[in-house]
Amino acid sequence: MIRTNFIASLKLMAMGMAGIFAFILLFYGLVLALIRLFPEKPPADAGGRQSGS
């Protein structure tokens, strides 16, 4: 009985870890899609100078 519960808990843990991994991959894909849809634009009044120095 203890071994059966242990095996069941390992299966449940594996399903949970797979769910977390899938969510992270989905979130990463969404971030990449947003970066491609809305690329960063350079400042309008850069003038060839760097600020700060």
Secondary structure, 3 states (H helix, E strand, C coil): CHHHHHHHHHHHHHHHHHHHHHHHHHHHHHHHHHHHHCCCCCCCCCCCCCCCC
